[in-house]
Amino acid sequence: MSATMTASSILQHAARHAEKFLDGLDEMPVGTRASLADLRARFAGDGLRQRGMDPHEVVDALVAASTGGLVGSTGGRFFGWVIGGALPSTLAADWLTSVWDQNAALHATAPAAAVAEEVAGAWLADLLGIPASASVAFVTGCEMAHFTCFLAARHALLSRRGWDVERDGLSGSPRIRVLAGPERHGSTDRALRFAGIGTGAVERLTGTARGLLRADALEAALAQNPEAPAIVLLQAGDINTGAFDHFDELIPVAHRYGAWVHIDGAFGLWASASRQYEHLMRGAGWADSWATDGHKWLNVPYDSGYAFIAHPEHHRAAMTYQASYLTHATEARDEMDWNPEWSRRARGFATWAALRELGREGVEDLVNRCCGMATALVAGLGALDGAEVLCTPTINQGLVRFRSTRADASERDHDALTDQVMAEVLRSGEAFFTGTTWRGCRAVRVSVSSWRTTEHDVTRSVAAVAKALAVLRA
Ligand SMILES: Cc1ncc(COP(=O)(O)O)c(C=O)c1O
């Protein structure tokens, strides 16, 4: 068989497996069935062979090894963590991205990829309420978006103080303070570690009853040391409650002291795309940097995150690199000037496809629909015997716990029951929830971010939880 025939028939072969998987999504258990030992044994097989295999057999072997070890997170009844699905055009675009196998480091290595990112980046900024003058990087996820933004912030804050961080590093530089409210996602901490700023730089300030940063606490902290370089970390969508900081109050305070404001909006930034929820983002456009994901709420396949920076000159200064063996563009966009990677996947194609498939209306509808489903799901679970709603969704996240009906039950018994309910639902294969500890209580974190979730999925999932409760209380 010629190389072209092999390539074409292998894709058809893989497509048949893919169709079977997608057609079966609704009926397959949402959780996995294969044990760790099974998966290890299947993938290891008879070891690394001396001679290779036919590509068709390889694909069959991959599918066989993975069966029962794939989480149904792309289906409609997956409510764990924050994991979006994949829109049809994005799946196809992602496949084509692999077929084309472009190295999206430079315009010269992948011109179509560079322009797709340029255009999709501008569309994203428009949808997300970010100034059109901001620069963008298409990265692997929100954590790397934080990292990219922190490198730009580091450059801006230290160059203003006469320190060349790209040349001299952080050793001996003015110490950067990081001011945050009582809650933040762990990915900001890891990004601070990677950026050399360190988690020890974080000052956890007083928050409101809802865990939002208070403007007076921020002002007091900045006034204590007004000369120090500072990053203020704000949240658009807390991981547990979906709460939003009050950007219109906080950002002017931060800017009065010359601080850099970064917003973690891994999923919450998408509220800007909905007329129903955009009020939550009031003032967010004044920030210095924003991090969000395509692989969560935009329903682009992994890996897809976006960093936006209000000051392209600082962004570029933190990232750019030139070498005589490379071909640098003069008019076009070289991704290497904006990204922390050198060789990289042309991940902009899938985002461009998502925005083409949905349009403005489709993105708004996706956001509204997920929020509506999250509200319905939390209400449905909250109506079950012994349920307690800890947090009604502001957007697409909510918290529910289950109380033991035993007369002498303690808080720990309620916690245990809540975890057992999630485990029992997972065992049933009907739905997938993950938990959290919020203000000392175990809770089910309800998170809806897939285009596939329907009202029927919500009803079916509530029924699965009701059944799990009945089994556990029997
Ligand atoms: C609020 C928030 N920020 C950041 C992240 C990290 O995103 P990623 O996994 O895309 O790096 C997450 C992931 O769940 C998140 O929920």
The ligand as an SDF file (V2000), in Angstrom:
LIG
                    3D

 16 16  0  0  0  0  0  0  0  0999 V2000
  -10.7790   28.7760   38.1210 C   0  0  0  0  0  0  0  0  0  0  0  0
   -9.7300   27.9600   37.4080 C   0  0  0  0  0  0  0  0  0  0  0  0
   -8.5590   28.5230   37.0950 N   0  0  0  0  0  0  0  0  0  0  0  0
   -7.5920   27.8380   36.4510 C   0  0  0  0  0  0  0  0  0  0  0  0
   -7.7560   26.5160   36.1210 C   0  0  0  0  0  0  0  0  0  0  0  0
   -6.6400   25.7820   35.4200 C   0  0  0  0  0  0  0  0  0  0  0  0
   -6.9990   25.5750   34.0960 O   0  0  0  0  0  0  0  0  0  0  0  0
   -6.2220   24.5520   33.1470 P   0  0  0  0  0  0  0  0  0  0  0  0
   -6.5050   23.2080   33.7040 O   0  0  0  0  0  0  0  0  0  0  0  0
   -6.8330   24.7790   31.8080 O   0  0  0  0  0  0  0  0  0  0  0  0
   -4.7740   24.8960   33.1860 O   0  0  0  0  0  0  0  0  0  0  0  0
   -8.9610   25.8820   36.4210 C   0  0  0  0  0  0  0  0  0  0  0  0
   -9.1430   24.4480   36.0940 C   0  0  0  0  0  0  0  0  0  0  0  0
  -10.0790   23.8080   36.5020 O   0  0  0  0  0  0  0  0  0  0  0  0
   -9.9930   26.6340   37.0650 C   0  0  0  0  0  0  0  0  0  0  0  0
  -11.1650   26.0650   37.3410 O   0  0  0  0  0  0  0  0  0  0  0  0
  1  2  1  0
  2  3  1  0
  2 15  2  0
  3  4  2  0
  4  5  1  0
  5  6  1  0
  5 12  2  0
  6  7  1  0
  7  8  1  0
  8  9  2  0
  8 10  1  0
  8 11  1  0
 12 13  1  0
 12 15  1  0
 13 14  2  0
 15 16  1  0
M  END
$$$$
